[in-house]
Amino acid sequence: MKMQIPMPKYGQTMEEGEIVKWRKKVGDSVKKGEVYLEIASDKTELEVESEYTGVMSEILVKEGAKVLCGTIIATIEV
């Protein structure tokens, strides 16, 4: 089953985030609690931990892109 991964929202004022670095590539295994992504808001840079254990199946947003919170940025096959 593919789980859609949205751009996270940290704090009430965060409206968009920038993909700084994908630490996983398509085909890589991902464990729950493992950092797979680095993002930046207008105030800080954050590491994002996976909510799922599975395989990174799609990356929909490239590094350097800014997207609205809630936008689907990747999928993980669980």
Rosetta blueprint (number, residue, H / E / L):
1 M L
2 K E
3 M E
4 Q E
5 I E
6 P E
7 M L
8 P L
9 K L
10 Y L
11 G L
12 Q L
13 T L
14 M L
15 E L
16 E E
17 G E
18 E E
19 I E
20 V E
21 K E
22 W E
23 R L
24 K L
25 K L
26 V L
27 G L
28 D L
29 S E
30 V E
31 K L
32 K L
33 G L
34 E L
35 V E
36 Y E
37 L E
38 E E
39 I E
40 A E
41 S L
42 D L
43 K L
44 T L
45 E E
46 L E
47 E E
48 V E
49 E E
50 S L
51 E L
52 Y L
53 T L
54 G E
55 V E
56 M E
57 S E
58 E E
59 I E
60 L L
61 V L
62 K L
63 E L
64 G L
65 A L
66 K E
67 V E
68 L E
69 C L
70 G L
71 T L
72 I E
73 I E
74 A E
75 T E
76 I E
77 E E
78 V L
